[in-house]
Amino acid sequence: MMKFLLMMLISFGLFFFNNKFNKFIICFFLSMNMFLLNIYTTNLWIGGMNLFYIDYYSFYLIILSLWLIGCILLLNLSSFLMLMTYLLMNILVLCFLVFNLMMFYLLFEMSLLPMFFIIMIGGYTFERLEAVMYMFMYTVISSMPFLWMILNMYLNFKSLMIIYMIFGMIELGWLMYYIFLFTFLIKIPMFIFHIWLPKAHVEAPVYGSMILAGVLLKLGSYGVLRLIQIFMIDSIVYGFYLISLSVIGGILMGGVCLIQVDLKMLVAYSSLVHMGLMIAGMLTLTKMGLIGGFMMMLAHGLCSSGLFYLVNLNYERLGSRLMFINKGSLMVNPSLGLFWFLLCSSNLAAPVSLNLVSEIFLLISLVCWDLKLMMFMMILSFVSATYSLYLFSFSQHGSLINLLMNYKPVNLKDFFMLIIHWVPLNILFLNLGLFMII
């Protein structure tokens, strides 16, 4: 347990480093330290101080958080935004470590505050206030019934420790089950509750979008993963409606991606497609569904964060995210076009990315759960591949425009950022046994 407390102290010490690369190196070694110290353990739960517990779900998500925050530390941030980034990193790590439901709720809500300042201070337009209000209204209001249900559960069961609830197989009924689950489904977000996400992504700076897509959305996925373990019986009985809504919503959001002309909006809506498939797969409660959903969390966190960074590179050089303005970029910068191809191919689940394995697991779990879903899965896979090809072809090919004549070259730091997004996404494919112990 001491290594986690030491990690927190070191992370706050990062604020006093002047060299951005040193900050990244320390975050890198913190994540590798966790990976190497726990990779060979066979224990399902590793606990300490009766408050912090870690299993393989929280373990890999902590590594993902440290990895992406380390990438963001390479960017040019003001002192205040850097402090907010450190604060958010510690909140995220604690949120994945605590196994008290009340502490998890408090940290879950606290993660919105640093994100509020990141969007408000680092945002580009006056509409960022509207985006932040959407985010707060959706997430905070939905969590009020959740707080009431936590207090009600404490009165009935005299404990809020998630580790005990998982083995207790609690049955609450459909109303309490949906109240608990909707708090996290809005944070993911699920189709119908997704209005706040595109607005937040468009108004957020690049590091805000990278944190939001890479880690913050995984808080909602992690909460769903824990709750369906606690309410296993209710998930079996009432999960059918959410699975149907997620699959249909994923197909509709894929269609919305195909009509987008803004690169950042397209990447934001593509997150909804992947998250819809992930929710549906996890709610089947099969082994393949849970493993596939968890792999989708990690794969989406790396892939979408890299795509947002690529979109920002084009935006900094051309001053626009419109596809019409950005077309023909491959002729000007072929090296950057290579990374567009690699990340777009990973986004459409091409070999050898982790997205491919996660989608195979999720599709198999859903088809085995109900054979009627096979046609919907075929449509969803086709639409997902189509908008990824649409994103690559329209942004890289086509005739050049005059703005590209003053195209600023991409520096080494930008290529390094893209490499540390793409390499883990594909290296994990070579050792899938890491996920089979979940």
C-alpha positions in Angstrom: 0.0 0.0 0.0 2.9 2.3 0.7 3.8 2.5 -3.1 0.4 4.1 -3.7 0.9 6.7 -1.0 4.4 7.3 -2.3 3.1 7.8 -5.8 0.7 10.5 -4.6 3.5 12.4 -2.9 5.8 12.2 -5.9 3.0 13.3 -8.2 2.5 16.6 -6.3 6.3 17.1 -6.4 6.0 17.1 -10.2 4.6 20.7 -9.9 8.1 22.0 -9.0 9.9 20.5 -12.0 10.7 23.0 -14.7 11.6 20.5 -17.4 8.4 19.1 -19.0 10.2 16.0 -20.2 11.3 15.2 -16.6 7.6 15.3 -15.6 6.7 12.9 -18.3 9.6 10.5 -17.3 8.5 10.4 -13.7 4.9 9.7 -14.7 6.2 7.0 -17.0 8.2 5.3 -14.3 5.3 5.6 -11.8 3.1 3.7 -14.3 5.8 1.1 -15.1 6.4 0.7 -11.4 2.8 -0.3 -10.8 2.8 -2.6 -13.8 6.0 -4.5 -12.9 5.1 -4.8 -9.2 1.7 -6.3 -9.8 2.0 -8.1 -13.2 2.9 -11.5 -11.7 0.5 -11.5 -8.7 -2.3 -14.1 -8.6 -4.4 -12.3 -6.0 -7.7 -11.0 -7.1 -7.8 -8.3 -4.4 -4.8 -6.4 -2.9 -5.9 -4.3 0.0 -4.6 -2.0 2.6 -5.8 0.2 5.5 -9.4 -1.1 4.9 -10.0 1.8 2.5 -7.8 1.3 -0.5 -8.1 -1.9 -2.5 -6.9 -2.7 -6.0 -7.8 -5.4 -8.5 -7.0 -5.8 -12.1 -9.7 -3.4 -13.3 -8.5 -0.5 -11.2 -4.9 -1.5 -11.7 -4.8 -1.0 -15.5 -7.0 2.1 -15.4 -4.5 3.7 -12.9 -1.7 3.0 -15.4 -3.8 4.5 -18.2 -4.4 7.6 -16.1 -0.7 8.1 -15.3 0.3 7.4 -18.9 -2.1 10.0 -20.5 -1.4 12.6 -17.8 2.3 12.1 -18.5 1.7 12.8 -22.1 -0.3 16.0 -21.3 2.6 17.3 -19.1 4.7 17.6 -22.2 2.3 20.4 -23.5 2.7 24.1 -22.8 0.4 24.7 -19.8 0.2 27.6 -17.4 1.0 27.0 -13.8 -2.6 27.0 -12.7 -3.7 24.5 -15.4 -0.7 22.4 -14.5 -1.8 22.3 -10.9 -5.4 21.4 -12.0 -3.9 18.5 -14.1 -2.0 17.2 -11.1 -5.0 17.5 -8.9 -7.1 15.6 -11.4 -4.5 12.9 -11.7 -4.6 12.3 -7.9 -8.4 12.3 -7.8 -8.5 9.8 -10.6 -6.0 7.5 -9.0 -7.8 7.7 -5.6 -11.1 7.1 -7.3 -9.8 3.8 -8.8 -8.3 2.8 -5.5 -11.2 3.4 -3.0 -13.7 0.7 -2.4 -16.1 2.6 -0.2 -19.1 3.6 -2.2 -19.4 7.0 -0.5 -15.8 7.8 -1.0 -16.1 6.7 -4.6 -19.1 9.0 -5.1 -17.3 12.0 -3.6 -14.2 11.5 -5.7 -16.3 10.8 -8.7 -18.0 14.2 -8.3 -14.7 16.0 -7.4 -13.2 15.1 -10.7 -15.6 17.6 -12.4 -14.0 20.6 -10.6 -10.5 20.4 -12.3 -12.2 19.7 -15.6 -14.4 22.9 -15.1 -11.3 25.1 -14.7 -9.5 23.3 -17.6 -12.4 24.1 -20.0 -13.1 27.6 -18.7 -9.5 28.8 -18.7 -8.1 26.9 -21.6 -11.2 27.0 -23.8 -11.3 29.0 -27.1 -14.8 30.5 -27.4 -17.5 32.1 -25.3 -19.7 29.0 -25.7 -17.4 27.2 -23.2 -19.6 28.4 -20.3 -22.6 26.7 -21.9 -20.6 23.5 -22.4 -19.5 23.4 -18.8 -23.1 24.1 -17.6 -24.4 21.2 -19.8 -21.7 18.9 -18.2 -22.5 19.9 -14.7 -26.3 19.8 -15.1 -26.2 16.3 -16.6 -23.7 14.8 -14.2 -24.5 16.5 -10.9 -28.3 16.3 -11.1 -28.2 12.6 -12.1 -26.0 11.9 -9.1 -28.4 13.3 -6.5 -30.7 10.2 -6.5 -27.5 8.2 -6.3 -26.4 9.9 -3.1 -29.9 9.2 -1.6 -29.6 5.5 -2.6 -26.2 5.2 -1.0 -27.5 6.5 2.3 -30.5 4.1 2.0 -28.1 1.2 1.4 -26.1 2.0 4.4 -29.2 2.0 6.6 -30.2 -1.4 5.2 -26.8 -3.2 4.9 -24.7 -1.4 7.4 -21.7 -1.3 5.1 -20.7 0.6 1.9 -17.6 -1.5 1.1 -17.8 -2.5 -2.6 -15.7 -5.6 -2.0 -18.3 -7.0 0.5 -21.3 -6.0 -1.7 -19.9 -7.9 -4.7 -19.9 -11.2 -2.8 -23.3 -10.4 -1.2 -25.3 -10.5 -4.4 -27.7 -7.7 -3.5 -31.1 -7.5 -5.2 -32.8 -4.1 -5.1 -35.6 -4.0 -7.8 -35.8 -2.2 -11.1 -36.2 1.3 -9.8 -33.1 1.4 -7.5 -31.1 -0.5 -10.1 -31.7 2.1 -12.8 -31.1 5.0 -10.4 -27.8 3.5 -9.5 -26.8 2.7 -13.1 -28.0 6.0 -14.8 -25.5 8.0 -12.7 -22.6 6.3 -14.5 -24.3 5.9 -17.8 -24.7 9.6 -18.1 -21.0 10.0 -17.3 -19.9 7.5 -20.1 -22.2 8.8 -21.7 -24.9 6.5 -23.1 -27.1 7.4 -26.1 -29.9 9.8 -25.2 -27.8 11.3 -22.3 -24.9 12.3 -24.6 -25.8 15.9 -25.4 -23.1 17.3 -23.1 -20.2 15.4 -24.5 -19.8 16.9 -28.0 -20.2 20.4 -26.6 -17.5 19.7 -23.9 -15.1 18.3 -26.4 -15.5 21.1 -28.9 -15.0 23.9 -26.3 -12.2 22.1 -24.4 -8.5 22.6 -25.2 -6.6 19.7 -26.6 -5.4 18.5 -23.2 -8.9 18.8 -21.9 -10.3 16.6 -24.7 -7.5 14.1 -24.1 -8.3 13.8 -20.4 -12.0 13.8 -21.0 -12.0 11.0 -23.6 -9.0 9.1 -22.3 -9.7 8.9 -18.6 -12.8 10.8 -17.3 -15.2 8.8 -19.5 -13.6 5.6 -18.0 -14.8 6.6 -14.6 -18.4 6.1 -15.7 -17.4 2.8 -17.4 -15.6 1.7 -14.2 -18.7 2.6 -12.1 -20.9 0.5 -14.4 -18.5 -2.4 -14.1 -18.6 -2.3 -10.3 -22.4 -1.9 -10.1 -23.2 -4.8 -12.4 -21.0 -6.9 -10.2 -22.9 -5.8 -7.1 -26.4 -6.0 -8.6 -25.8 -9.2 -10.6 -29.4 -10.5 -10.3 -30.9 -7.2 -11.2 -28.6 -6.9 -14.2 -29.7 -10.3 -15.5 -33.4 -9.4 -15.2 -33.4 -5.7 -16.3 -30.3 -5.3 -18.5 -32.1 -6.2 -21.7 -33.5 -2.7 -22.2 -30.2 -1.0 -21.7 -28.5 -3.4 -24.1 -31.1 -2.7 -26.8 -30.8 1.0 -26.3 -27.0 0.9 -26.4 -26.8 -1.1 -29.6 -29.4 1.1 -31.4 -27.8 4.2 -30.1 -24.4 3.1 -31.4 -25.8 2.6 -34.9 -27.5 6.0 -34.9 -24.4 7.8 -33.6 -22.3 6.1 -36.3 -24.7 7.6 -38.8 -24.3 11.0 -37.1 -20.5 10.7 -37.6 -21.0 10.3 -41.3 -22.6 13.7 -41.7 -20.1 15.6 -39.6 -17.9 18.2 -41.2 -16.0 19.2 -38.0 -13.1 16.8 -37.3 -13.3 17.2 -33.5 -17.1 16.6 -33.5 -16.6 13.4 -35.6 -14.0 12.0 -33.1 -16.3 13.0 -30.2 -19.3 11.2 -31.7 -17.2 8.2 -32.5 -16.6 7.8 -28.8 -20.3 7.3 -28.3 -20.3 4.4 -30.8 -17.5 2.6 -29.0 -19.0 3.3 -25.6 -22.4 2.0 -26.7 -20.9 -1.3 -27.8 -18.9 -1.5 -24.6 -22.0 -0.9 -22.4 -24.0 -3.5 -24.3 -21.2 -6.1 -24.0 -20.6 -5.6 -20.3 -24.3 -5.9 -19.5 -24.5 -9.4 -21.0 -22.5 -10.4 -17.8 -20.5 -13.0 -19.8 -16.8 -13.5 -19.2 -16.1 -12.4 -22.8 -18.3 -9.4 -22.5 -16.6 -8.1 -19.3 -13.1 -8.7 -20.7 -14.0 -7.1 -24.0 -15.6 -4.1 -22.4 -12.5 -3.6 -20.2 -10.2 -3.9 -23.2 -12.4 -1.4 -25.0 -11.9 1.1 -22.2 -8.1 0.9 -22.5 -8.1 0.9 -26.3 -10.5 3.8 -26.6 -8.6 5.8 -24.0 -5.4 5.6 -26.1 -6.9 5.8 -29.6 -9.4 8.7 -29.0 -6.8 10.7 -27.1 -4.3 10.3 -30.0 -7.0 11.3 -32.5 -7.9 14.5 -30.6 -4.2 15.4 -30.6 -4.0 14.9 -34.3 -7.0 17.1 -34.9 -5.4 19.8 -32.8 -2.2 19.6 -34.8 -4.2 20.4 -38.0 -6.2 23.1 -36.1 -3.0 24.9 -34.9 -1.6 25.1 -38.5 -4.8 25.9 -40.4 -7.0 27.6 -37.8 -10.0 25.4 -38.7 -11.3 21.9 -38.0 -13.5 21.8 -41.1 -12.8 18.9 -43.4 -13.0 21.2 -46.4 -10.1 23.3 -45.1 -8.0 20.3 -43.9 -8.2 18.2 -47.0 -5.0 17.4 -48.9 -2.8 17.3 -45.7 -1.1 14.1 -46.9 0.7 16.0 -49.7 2.1 18.6 -47.3 3.1 16.3 -44.4 3.3 12.6 -45.3 4.8 11.7 -41.9 1.8 13.1 -40.1 -0.4 11.3 -42.6 1.1 8.0 -41.5 -0.1 8.6 -38.0 -3.5 9.6 -39.3 -3.6 6.2 -41.0 -2.4 4.3 -38.0 -4.8 5.8 -35.5 -7.8 5.8 -37.9 -7.1 2.1 -38.7 -6.9 1.4 -34.9 -10.2 3.3 -34.5 -11.9 1.0 -37.0 -10.5 -2.1 -35.2 -7.9 -3.2 -37.8 -5.2 -5.6 -36.8 -3.1 -5.5 -34.7 -4.7 -3.0 -32.4 -6.3 -3.8 -29.1 -9.6 -2.4 -30.5 -9.8 -5.5 -32.8 -9.7 -8.0 -29.9 -12.1 -5.9 -27.8 -14.7 -5.7 -30.5 -14.4 -9.4 -31.3 -15.0 -10.2 -27.7 -17.9 -7.8 -27.4 -19.6 -9.0 -30.7 -19.3 -12.6 -29.7 -20.7 -12.0 -26.2 -23.7 -10.1 -27.7 -24.4 -12.6 -30.4 -24.2 -15.5 -27.9 -26.5 -13.5 -25.6 -29.2 -13.1 -28.3 -28.8 -14.3 -31.9 -31.2 -11.6 -33.1 -28.5 -9.0 -32.5 -26.3 -10.4 -35.2 -27.7 -8.1 -37.9 -27.4 -5.1 -35.7 -23.8 -6.0 -34.9 -23.0 -6.3 -38.7 -24.5 -2.8 -39.3 -22.6 -1.3 -36.3 -19.3 -2.8 -37.4 -19.9 -1.5 -41.0 -20.8 2.0 -39.8 -17.8 2.1 -37.4 -15.4 1.2 -40.2 -17.1 3.6 -42.7 -16.7 6.8 -40.5 -13.1 6.0 -39.7 -12.3 5.7 -43.4 -14.3 8.8 -44.0 -12.2 10.7 -41.4 -8.9 9.6 -42.9 -9.8 10.0 -46.6 -11.5 13.4 -46.4 -8.8 14.9 -44.2 -5.7 13.5 -46.0 -6.7 13.3 -49.6 -8.1 15.8 -52.0 -6.9 19.1 -53.6 -4.8 21.5 -51.6 -6.1 24.9 -50.6 -4.1 28.1 -50.3 -3.9 28.0 -46.5 -1.7 24.9 -46.8 1.0 26.8 -48.6 2.1 28.3 -45.2 1.8 24.9 -43.4 4.1 24.8 -40.4 6.1 21.6 -40.0 5.4 19.2 -37.2 8.2 19.1 -34.5 9.7 16.1 -32.8 7.6 16.5 -29.6 4.4 16.0 -31.6 5.7 12.8 -33.2 6.7 11.6 -29.8 3.2 12.3 -28.4 1.7 10.3 -31.2 4.1 7.4 -30.8 3.4 7.0 -27.1 -0.3 6.8 -27.9 -0.1 4.3 -30.7 2.7 1.9 -29.5 0.9 0.7 -26.3 -2.4 0.4 -28.2 -0.7 -2.2 -30.4 1.9 -3.7 -28.1 -0.9 -5.0 -25.7 -2.2 -7.1 -28.6 1.0 -9.3 -28.3 0.2 -10.3 -24.7 -3.6 -10.7 -24.3 -3.0 -13.1 -21.4 -2.8 -10.0 -19.2 -6.6 -9.6 -19.6 -7.6 -13.2 -19.2 -7.0 -13.1 -15.5 -9.9 -10.6 -15.0 
